[in-house]
Amino acid sequence: MSNNTLWQRICRALKAARRTADLMAGMPDYENYVARQRRHNPDAPVMTKLQFQDYCSKRRCGSNGGRCC
């Protein structure tokens, strides 16, 4: 196996691990959001990554900054 192939496999594994950690923390995948938005609503604007993260955290924790109780 070449170094390039090994490096690609490591990068894919790290990307999958990060995606899994984000989903476990309640943060959906931005790339999937963009792909879905383009597929289902091609004329609608797409949030930036920062806007998307803010939207997801507010949806998950509420607008009071994460204090659930």
Contacts in CASP RR format, 6 or more apart in sequence:
PFRMAT RR
TARGET T0000
AUTHOR 0000-0000-0000
METHOD contacts of the structure
MODEL  1
MSNNTLWQRICRALKAARRTADLMAGMPDYENYVARQRRHNPDAPVMTKL
QFQDYCSKRRCGSNGGRCC
19 29 0 8 1.000
22 28 0 8 1.000
22 29 0 8 1.000
23 29 0 8 1.000
26 56 0 8 1.000
26 60 0 8 1.000
27 53 0 8 1.000
27 56 0 8 1.000
27 57 0 8 1.000
27 60 0 8 1.000
28 56 0 8 1.000
30 49 0 8 1.000
30 52 0 8 1.000
30 53 0 8 1.000
33 46 0 8 1.000
33 47 0 8 1.000
33 52 0 8 1.000
34 46 0 8 1.000
37 44 0 8 1.000
37 46 0 8 1.000
38 46 0 8 1.000
47 55 0 8 1.000
57 66 0 8 1.000
58 65 0 8 1.000
61 67 0 8 1.000
61 68 0 8 1.000
END
